[in-house]
Amino acid sequence: MDLSSHAVQLSPSLTLSIDSKAKAMRAEGVDVCGFGAGEPDFDTPEHIKEAAIKALQEGFTKYTPSSGLPELRAAISEKFSADNGIAYKPHEIVVSNGAKQSCYNAILACCEPGDEVIIPAPYWLSYPEMVRLTGAEPVIVPTSAKNSYKMTAEEFENAMTPRTKMVILNSPGNPTGSVYTREELEKIVEVALTEDIFILSDEIYEKLVYDDVEHVSPASLSKEAFDLTITINGFSKAYAMTGWRLGYLGAPVEIARVIDSLQSHSTSGPNSFAQKGGIAALKGSQQCVADMRDEFNIRREYMYERIAAIPGVSAVKPLGAFYMLADISQFGFNSTNFADRLLSKAEVAVVPGIAFGDDKTIRLSYATGLETIKTGLDRIEQFCRTI
């Protein structure tokens, strides 16, 4: 069967594979502790749900403009200005069916066969696959725990070639929880400006930062940085709205117009009543975000202390998001074998680091209840002591 070469080269999602196996075990009555969650375990705040319900009851169920409701784009423009110091106008904003679609739209609008896209590793597993779907080539830049899994400007520059079209930055990061400082971003942006390289800045976890860490958007650093940056964000992580499929991006008007055109011919536009929920999320009280962040922080502190105390395991304390990357290389297993053994012998589900480009690690999410975290870490510690 002659299928698309771009499609058949994609790698299946290891996160979904582990999740499926864990669910099958639970269905058989096995008490599996799951650390694979990539979504908050909280419910969507009531005022957001009520806004969507009201929209449904009023019959707001038709197509909206392909780039999103004008009212929502205006609210996002205000959010960018207030939170990030970026002056995106409403017509420079495109609302999509999740931040994942926003990322893919941005890559598709900028890249084509023959181009290269620089991606620091560990990375969110979909970035390289999105790049490959455009016919471009992902160039992976390994980072180290010594630098909190962050790419330096020097490493970026060394990876560049005349074919480099884009660099992808994710801060706070998945799976590392790393947050780039203002100084680090300034140096990276300076390198990008020398060759007019596009910057895709995925900021979906921006509201989840800890220890008084500052989140910085590359597009806010200068007019020149603004002209090359596409800023991705959404509602899923900050407002526990993963299933709503609502994300957005801000970009210079020429890029935004191309992305709008792409979206109009693919998904037509985002969900109508979900957008009403998005408006309520941005314009309503932000206490719900602060409360979730505080709870995540309690879990982060506990998980880090426990992981750091397990012989043979090490971790960099994350400063953002809700993930922790644990180095298990001292046990002599690759990440897939370690995760498989952990699931079958200790009934704990984690994501192998190979999914993120680092086969020495496993990813644990603390977007799950503290009791599950305690029980799961007890099992992990016992498992590690037996090997």
MOWOGI-V120260 format. One line per field, one symbol per residue. phi: phi as a letter, one per 20 degrees, with the letter a starting at -180 (. if undefined). psi: psi as a letter, one per 40 degrees, with the letter a starting at -180 (. if undefined). burial: b if it has 16 or more other ideal C-beta (glycine too) atoms within 10 Angstrom, else e. A space follows every 50 residues. Layout:
BEGIN
phi=???
psi=???
burial=???
END
This chain:
BEGIN
phi=.edgffffefeffffffffffffffffeneeeeddefdbgeeefggffff fffffffemecdgdggeofgffffffgffgffedmdefegfdcceceoff ffffgffffddbgneccecfdfcffegffffffenedfdedfdcffdlld feffffffefcfefdbcddcbgdddemfcffgfffgfffgfgffclefde dedfdgfdcclmfeecegfefafffgfdddedbadfefdlcgfflbcabc bggffgfffgfgffeddmrfgfffffffffffeefefffffffffgfgfg ffffffffeegndcbeffdbmbccddedffendfffffffffffedlcdc dffgfdnbfeccddedebfffffffffgfffffffed
psi=hgihdddeeihihddddddddddddddeehghhheehfiieiihiddddd dddddddefgeiiiideihddddddddddddddefhfhideehhhigidd ddddddddddiiheiihhhiiiiheedddddddeeihhhhhhiiddfffh hiddddddeiieehdihhhhhiihedeihhidddddddddddddefhihh hhfdedegiiffihhhhdeediddddeehhhhaaedddeffdedghiiih iiddddddddddddecediihdddddddddddeaiedddddddddddddd ddddddddehheiiihhieiafihhhhedeeeiidddddddddddefhhi hhdddeeheeiihhhffiidddddddddddddddde.
burial=eeeeeeeeeeeeebbebbbebbeebeeeeeebbbbbbbebbeebbeebee bbeebeeeeeeeebebbbbeebbebbbebbeebbebebebebbbbbbbbb bbbbbbbbbbbeeebbbbbbbbbbbbbbebbbbbebbbbbbebebeebbb bbbebbbebbeeebbbbbbbbbbbbbbbbbeeebbbbbbbbbbeeebbbb bbbbbbbbbbeeeebbbbbbbeeebbebbbbbbbbbbbbbbbebbbbbbb beeebbbbbbebbeeebebbbbbbbbbbbbbbebeeebbeebbebbbebb eebbebbeebeebebbbbbbbbbbbbbbbeeebbbbebbeebbeebbbbb bbbbbbbbbbbbbbbbbbeeebbeebbebbbebbeee
END
